[in-house]
Amino acid sequence: MAICARSATNHRRFAQTQAFRQLSHRFHGKGSGKMKTEKRMKKLEEEHLLRKMSSSDTPLGTVALLQEKQKAQKTPYIVLSGSGKSMNVNTITK
């Protein structure tokens, strides 16, 4: 039998071991230690940041910059580098 519980504070589902740990802590009236609590909070923050981050772009937003430049130029391509004055028009700048 799988134990599926939801946290009362942030409404996220627990794995079976986490749900049992929470149930045990409530039953015995004790909690996790300071280090374990900090470690768990750090892990939750990292998971939240990963979900928040776009999976199709880099952290610097390179794909978004390329798409904006492509829309501004109204061309299906972007010249990333080149030589000559005619090529400088299509370079990407921040």
Distance bins in CASP14 RR format, pairs under 12 A and 6 or more apart:
PFRMAT RR
TARGET T0000
AUTHOR 0000-0000-0000
RMODE 2
METHOD distances of the structure
MODEL  1
1 16 0 0 0 0 1 0 0 0 0 0 0
1 19 0 0 0 0 0 1 0 0 0 0 0
1 20 0 0 0 0 0 1 0 0 0 0 0
2 13 0 0 0 0 0 1 0 0 0 0 0
2 14 0 0 0 0 0 1 0 0 0 0 0
2 15 0 0 0 0 1 0 0 0 0 0 0
2 16 1 0 1 0 0 0 0 0 0 0 0
2 17 0 0 0 0 0 1 0 0 0 0 0
2 19 0 0 0 0 1 0 0 0 0 0 0
2 20 0 0 0 0 0 1 0 0 0 0 0
3 13 0 0 0 0 0 1 0 0 0 0 0
3 14 1 0 0 1 0 0 0 0 0 0 0
3 15 0 0 0 0 1 0 0 0 0 0 0
3 16 1 0 1 0 0 0 0 0 0 0 0
3 17 0 0 0 0 1 0 0 0 0 0 0
3 18 0 0 0 0 1 0 0 0 0 0 0
3 19 1 0 1 0 0 0 0 0 0 0 0
3 20 1 0 1 0 0 0 0 0 0 0 0
3 21 0 0 0 0 0 1 0 0 0 0 0
3 22 0 0 0 0 1 0 0 0 0 0 0
3 23 1 0 0 1 0 0 0 0 0 0 0
3 24 0 0 0 0 0 1 0 0 0 0 0
4 12 0 0 0 0 0 1 0 0 0 0 0
4 13 1 0 0 1 0 0 0 0 0 0 0
4 14 1 0 0 1 0 0 0 0 0 0 0
4 15 0 0 0 0 1 0 0 0 0 0 0
4 16 1 0 0 1 0 0 0 0 0 0 0
4 17 0 0 0 0 0 1 0 0 0 0 0
4 18 0 0 0 0 0 1 0 0 0 0 0
4 19 1 0 0 1 0 0 0 0 0 0 0
4 20 0 0 0 0 0 1 0 0 0 0 0
4 22 0 0 0 0 0 1 0 0 0 0 0
4 23 0 0 0 0 0 1 0 0 0 0 0
5 11 0 0 0 0 0 1 0 0 0 0 0
5 12 0 0 0 0 0 1 0 0 0 0 0
5 13 1 0 0 1 0 0 0 0 0 0 0
5 14 1 0 1 0 0 0 0 0 0 0 0
5 15 0 0 0 0 1 0 0 0 0 0 0
5 16 0 0 0 0 1 0 0 0 0 0 0
5 17 0 0 0 0 0 1 0 0 0 0 0
5 18 0 0 0 0 1 0 0 0 0 0 0
5 19 1 0 1 0 0 0 0 0 0 0 0
5 20 0 0 0 0 1 0 0 0 0 0 0
5 21 0 0 0 0 0 1 0 0 0 0 0
5 22 1 0 0 1 0 0 0 0 0 0 0
5 23 1 0 0 1 0 0 0 0 0 0 0
5 24 0 0 0 0 0 1 0 0 0 0 0
5 25 0 0 0 0 0 1 0 0 0 0 0
5 26 0 0 0 0 0 1 0 0 0 0 0
6 12 1 0 0 1 0 0 0 0 0 0 0
6 13 1 0 1 0 0 0 0 0 0 0 0
6 14 1 0 0 1 0 0 0 0 0 0 0
6 18 0 0 0 0 0 1 0 0 0 0 0
6 19 0 0 0 0 1 0 0 0 0 0 0
6 22 0 0 0 0 0 1 0 0 0 0 0
7 13 0 0 0 0 1 0 0 0 0 0 0
7 14 1 0 0 1 0 0 0 0 0 0 0
7 15 0 0 0 0 0 1 0 0 0 0 0
7 18 0 0 0 0 1 0 0 0 0 0 0
7 19 0 0 0 0 1 0 0 0 0 0 0
7 21 0 0 0 0 0 1 0 0 0 0 0
7 22 1 0 0 1 0 0 0 0 0 0 0
7 23 0 0 0 0 0 1 0 0 0 0 0
7 26 0 0 0 0 0 1 0 0 0 0 0
7 40 0 0 0 0 0 1 0 0 0 0 0
7 44 0 0 0 0 0 1 0 0 0 0 0
8 14 0 0 0 0 0 1 0 0 0 0 0
8 22 0 0 0 0 1 0 0 0 0 0 0
8 26 0 0 0 0 0 1 0 0 0 0 0
9 22 0 0 0 0 0 1 0 0 0 0 0
9 41 0 0 0 0 0 1 0 0 0 0 0
9 44 0 0 0 0 0 1 0 0 0 0 0
10 41 0 0 0 0 0 1 0 0 0 0 0
10 44 0 0 0 0 1 0 0 0 0 0 0
10 45 0 0 0 0 0 1 0 0 0 0 0
10 47 0 0 0 0 0 1 0 0 0 0 0
10 48 0 0 0 0 1 0 0 0 0 0 0
12 18 0 0 0 0 1 0 0 0 0 0 0
12 19 0 0 0 0 0 1 0 0 0 0 0
12 22 0 0 0 0 0 1 0 0 0 0 0
12 40 0 0 0 0 0 1 0 0 0 0 0
12 44 0 0 0 0 1 0 0 0 0 0 0
12 47 0 0 0 0 1 0 0 0 0 0 0
12 48 0 0 0 0 1 0 0 0 0 0 0
12 51 0 0 0 0 0 1 0 0 0 0 0
13 19 0 0 0 0 1 0 0 0 0 0 0
13 22 0 0 0 0 0 1 0 0 0 0 0
14 20 0 0 0 0 1 0 0 0 0 0 0
14 21 0 0 0 0 1 0 0 0 0 0 0
14 22 1 0 0 1 0 0 0 0 0 0 0
14 23 0 0 0 0 1 0 0 0 0 0 0
14 40 0 0 0 0 0 1 0 0 0 0 0
14 44 0 0 0 0 0 1 0 0 0 0 0
15 21 0 0 0 0 1 0 0 0 0 0 0
15 22 0 0 0 0 0 1 0 0 0 0 0
16 22 0 0 0 0 0 1 0 0 0 0 0
16 23 0 0 0 0 0 1 0 0 0 0 0
17 23 0 0 0 0 0 1 0 0 0 0 0
17 24 0 0 0 0 0 1 0 0 0 0 0
18 24 0 0 0 0 0 1 0 0 0 0 0
18 25 0 0 0 0 0 1 0 0 0 0 0
18 32 0 0 0 0 0 1 0 0 0 0 0
18 36 0 0 0 0 0 1 0 0 0 0 0
18 40 0 0 0 0 1 0 0 0 0 0 0
18 43 0 0 0 0 0 1 0 0 0 0 0
18 44 0 0 0 0 0 1 0 0 0 0 0
19 25 0 0 0 0 0 1 0 0 0 0 0
19 26 0 0 0 0 0 1 0 0 0 0 0
20 26 0 0 0 0 0 1 0 0 0 0 0
20 27 0 0 0 0 0 1 0 0 0 0 0
21 27 0 0 0 0 0 1 0 0 0 0 0
21 28 0 0 0 0 0 1 0 0 0 0 0
21 30 0 0 0 0 0 1 0 0 0 0 0
21 31 0 0 0 0 1 0 0 0 0 0 0
21 32 1 0 0 1 0 0 0 0 0 0 0
21 33 0 0 0 0 0 1 0 0 0 0 0
21 36 0 0 0 0 1 0 0 0 0 0 0
21 37 0 0 0 0 0 1 0 0 0 0 0
21 40 0 0 0 0 1 0 0 0 0 0 0
22 28 0 0 0 0 0 1 0 0 0 0 0
22 29 0 0 0 0 0 1 0 0 0 0 0
22 30 0 0 0 0 0 1 0 0 0 0 0
22 31 0 0 0 0 1 0 0 0 0 0 0
22 32 0 0 0 0 1 0 0 0 0 0 0
22 40 0 0 0 0 0 1 0 0 0 0 0
23 29 0 0 0 0 0 1 0 0 0 0 0
23 31 0 0 0 0 0 1 0 0 0 0 0
24 30 0 0 0 0 1 0 0 0 0 0 0
24 31 0 0 0 0 1 0 0 0 0 0 0
24 32 0 0 0 0 0 1 0 0 0 0 0
25 31 1 0 1 0 0 0 0 0 0 0 0
25 32 1 0 0 1 0 0 0 0 0 0 0
25 33 0 0 0 0 0 1 0 0 0 0 0
25 36 0 0 0 0 0 1 0 0 0 0 0
25 37 0 0 0 0 0 1 0 0 0 0 0
26 32 0 0 0 0 0 1 0 0 0 0 0
30 36 0 0 0 0 0 1 0 0 0 0 0
31 37 0 0 0 0 1 0 0 0 0 0 0
31 40 0 0 0 0 0 1 0 0 0 0 0
32 38 0 0 0 0 1 0 0 0 0 0 0
32 39 0 0 0 0 1 0 0 0 0 0 0
32 40 1 0 0 1 0 0 0 0 0 0 0
32 41 0 0 0 0 0 1 0 0 0 0 0
33 39 0 0 0 0 1 0 0 0 0 0 0
33 40 0 0 0 0 1 0 0 0 0 0 0
33 41 0 0 0 0 0 1 0 0 0 0 0
34 40 0 0 0 0 0 1 0 0 0 0 0
34 41 0 0 0 0 0 1 0 0 0 0 0
35 41 0 0 0 0 0 1 0 0 0 0 0
35 42 0 0 0 0 0 1 0 0 0 0 0
36 42 0 0 0 0 0 1 0 0 0 0 0
36 43 0 0 0 0 0 1 0 0 0 0 0
37 43 0 0 0 0 0 1 0 0 0 0 0
37 44 0 0 0 0 0 1 0 0 0 0 0
38 44 0 0 0 0 0 1 0 0 0 0 0
38 45 0 0 0 0 0 1 0 0 0 0 0
39 45 0 0 0 0 0 1 0 0 0 0 0
39 46 0 0 0 0 0 1 0 0 0 0 0
40 46 0 0 0 0 0 1 0 0 0 0 0
40 47 0 0 0 0 0 1 0 0 0 0 0
41 47 0 0 0 0 0 1 0 0 0 0 0
41 48 0 0 0 0 0 1 0 0 0 0 0
42 48 0 0 0 0 0 1 0 0 0 0 0
42 49 0 0 0 0 0 1 0 0 0 0 0
43 49 0 0 0 0 0 1 0 0 0 0 0
43 50 0 0 0 0 0 1 0 0 0 0 0
44 50 0 0 0 0 0 1 0 0 0 0 0
44 51 0 0 0 0 0 1 0 0 0 0 0
45 51 0 0 0 0 0 1 0 0 0 0 0
45 52 0 0 0 0 0 1 0 0 0 0 0
46 52 0 0 0 0 0 1 0 0 0 0 0
46 53 0 0 0 0 0 1 0 0 0 0 0
47 53 0 0 0 0 0 1 0 0 0 0 0
49 59 0 0 0 0 0 1 0 0 0 0 0
50 59 0 0 0 0 0 1 0 0 0 0 0
52 59 0 0 0 0 0 1 0 0 0 0 0
53 59 1 0 0 1 0 0 0 0 0 0 0
53 60 0 0 0 0 0 1 0 0 0 0 0
53 61 0 0 0 0 0 1 0 0 0 0 0
54 60 0 0 0 0 0 1 0 0 0 0 0
54 61 0 0 0 0 1 0 0 0 0 0 0
54 62 0 0 0 0 0 1 0 0 0 0 0
54 63 0 0 0 0 1 0 0 0 0 0 0
54 64 0 0 0 0 1 0 0 0 0 0 0
55 63 0 0 0 0 0 1 0 0 0 0 0
56 62 0 0 0 0 0 1 0 0 0 0 0
56 63 1 0 0 1 0 0 0 0 0 0 0
56 64 0 0 0 0 1 0 0 0 0 0 0
56 66 0 0 0 0 0 1 0 0 0 0 0
56 67 0 0 0 0 0 1 0 0 0 0 0
57 63 1 0 1 0 0 0 0 0 0 0 0
57 64 1 0 1 0 0 0 0 0 0 0 0
57 65 0 0 0 0 1 0 0 0 0 0 0
57 66 0 0 0 0 1 0 0 0 0 0 0
57 67 0 0 0 0 1 0 0 0 0 0 0
58 64 0 0 0 0 1 0 0 0 0 0 0
58 65 0 0 0 0 1 0 0 0 0 0 0
58 66 0 0 0 0 0 1 0 0 0 0 0
60 66 0 0 0 0 0 1 0 0 0 0 0
60 92 0 0 0 0 0 1 0 0 0 0 0
60 94 0 0 0 0 1 0 0 0 0 0 0
61 67 0 0 0 0 1 0 0 0 0 0 0
61 68 0 0 0 0 0 1 0 0 0 0 0
61 92 0 0 0 0 0 1 0 0 0 0 0
61 94 0 0 0 0 0 1 0 0 0 0 0
62 68 0 0 0 0 0 1 0 0 0 0 0
62 69 0 0 0 0 0 1 0 0 0 0 0
62 78 0 0 0 0 0 1 0 0 0 0 0
62 80 0 0 0 0 0 1 0 0 0 0 0
62 92 0 0 0 0 1 0 0 0 0 0 0
62 94 0 0 0 0 0 1 0 0 0 0 0
63 69 0 0 0 0 0 1 0 0 0 0 0
63 70 0 0 0 0 0 1 0 0 0 0 0
63 78 0 0 0 0 0 1 0 0 0 0 0
63 92 0 0 0 0 0 1 0 0 0 0 0
64 70 0 0 0 0 0 1 0 0 0 0 0
64 71 0 0 0 0 0 1 0 0 0 0 0
64 92 0 0 0 0 0 1 0 0 0 0 0
64 94 0 0 0 0 0 1 0 0 0 0 0
65 71 0 0 0 0 0 1 0 0 0 0 0
65 72 0 0 0 0 0 1 0 0 0 0 0
65 78 0 0 0 0 1 0 0 0 0 0 0
65 80 0 0 0 0 0 1 0 0 0 0 0
65 91 0 0 0 0 0 1 0 0 0 0 0
65 92 1 0 0 1 0 0 0 0 0 0 0
65 93 0 0 0 0 1 0 0 0 0 0 0
65 94 1 0 0 1 0 0 0 0 0 0 0
66 72 0 0 0 0 0 1 0 0 0 0 0
66 73 0 0 0 0 0 1 0 0 0 0 0
66 75 0 0 0 0 0 1 0 0 0 0 0
66 76 0 0 0 0 0 1 0 0 0 0 0
66 77 0 0 0 0 0 1 0 0 0 0 0
66 78 1 0 1 0 0 0 0 0 0 0 0
66 79 0 0 0 0 0 1 0 0 0 0 0
66 80 0 0 0 0 1 0 0 0 0 0 0
66 90 0 0 0 0 0 1 0 0 0 0 0
66 91 0 0 0 0 0 1 0 0 0 0 0
66 92 1 0 0 1 0 0 0 0 0 0 0
66 94 0 0 0 0 0 1 0 0 0 0 0
67 73 0 0 0 0 0 1 0 0 0 0 0
67 75 0 0 0 0 0 1 0 0 0 0 0
67 76 0 0 0 0 0 1 0 0 0 0 0
67 78 0 0 0 0 1 0 0 0 0 0 0
67 92 0 0 0 0 0 1 0 0 0 0 0
68 78 0 0 0 0 0 1 0 0 0 0 0
68 92 0 0 0 0 1 0 0 0 0 0 0
68 93 0 0 0 0 0 1 0 0 0 0 0
68 94 0 0 0 0 0 1 0 0 0 0 0
69 75 0 0 0 0 1 0 0 0 0 0 0
69 77 0 0 0 0 0 1 0 0 0 0 0
69 78 1 0 1 0 0 0 0 0 0 0 0
69 79 0 0 0 0 0 1 0 0 0 0 0
69 80 0 0 0 0 0 1 0 0 0 0 0
69 89 0 0 0 0 0 1 0 0 0 0 0
69 90 1 0 0 1 0 0 0 0 0 0 0
69 91 0 0 0 0 1 0 0 0 0 0 0
69 92 1 0 1 0 0 0 0 0 0 0 0
69 93 0 0 0 0 1 0 0 0 0 0 0
69 94 0 0 0 0 0 1 0 0 0 0 0
70 76 1 0 0 1 0 0 0 0 0 0 0
70 77 1 0 0 1 0 0 0 0 0 0 0
70 78 1 0 1 0 0 0 0 0 0 0 0
70 79 0 0 0 0 0 1 0 0 0 0 0
70 80 0 0 0 0 0 1 0 0 0 0 0
70 90 0 0 0 0 1 0 0 0 0 0 0
70 92 0 0 0 0 1 0 0 0 0 0 0
71 78 0 0 0 0 0 1 0 0 0 0 0
72 78 0 0 0 0 0 1 0 0 0 0 0
72 89 0 0 0 0 0 1 0 0 0 0 0
72 90 0 0 0 0 0 1 0 0 0 0 0
72 92 0 0 0 0 0 1 0 0 0 0 0
72 93 0 0 0 0 0 1 0 0 0 0 0
73 79 0 0 0 0 1 0 0 0 0 0 0
73 89 0 0 0 0 1 0 0 0 0 0 0
73 90 1 0 0 1 0 0 0 0 0 0 0
73 91 0 0 0 0 0 1 0 0 0 0 0
73 92 0 0 0 0 0 1 0 0 0 0 0
74 90 0 0 0 0 0 1 0 0 0 0 0
75 89 0 0 0 0 0 1 0 0 0 0 0
75 90 1 0 0 1 0 0 0 0 0 0 0
77 90 0 0 0 0 1 0 0 0 0 0 0
78 87 0 0 0 0 0 1 0 0 0 0 0
78 89 0 0 0 0 0 1 0 0 0 0 0
78 90 1 0 0 1 0 0 0 0 0 0 0
78 91 0 0 0 0 1 0 0 0 0 0 0
78 92 1 0 0 1 0 0 0 0 0 0 0
79 86 0 0 0 0 1 0 0 0 0 0 0
79 87 1 0 1 0 0 0 0 0 0 0 0
79 88 0 0 0 0 1 0 0 0 0 0 0
79 89 0 0 0 0 1 0 0 0 0 0 0
79 90 1 0 1 0 0 0 0 0 0 0 0
79 91 1 0 0 1 0 0 0 0 0 0 0
79 92 0 0 0 0 1 0 0 0 0 0 0
80 87 0 0 0 0 1 0 0 0 0 0 0
80 90 0 0 0 0 1 0 0 0 0 0 0
80 91 1 0 0 1 0 0 0 0 0 0 0
80 92 1 0 0 1 0 0 0 0 0 0 0
81 87 1 0 0 1 0 0 0 0 0 0 0
81 88 0 0 0 0 0 1 0 0 0 0 0
81 90 0 0 0 0 1 0 0 0 0 0 0
81 91 1 0 0 1 0 0 0 0 0 0 0
81 92 0 0 0 0 1 0 0 0 0 0 0
82 88 0 0 0 0 1 0 0 0 0 0 0
82 89 0 0 0 0 0 1 0 0 0 0 0
82 90 0 0 0 0 1 0 0 0 0 0 0
82 91 0 0 0 0 1 0 0 0 0 0 0
83 91 0 0 0 0 0 1 0 0 0 0 0
84 90 0 0 0 0 0 1 0 0 0 0 0
84 91 0 0 0 0 0 1 0 0 0 0 0
85 91 0 0 0 0 0 1 0 0 0 0 0
END
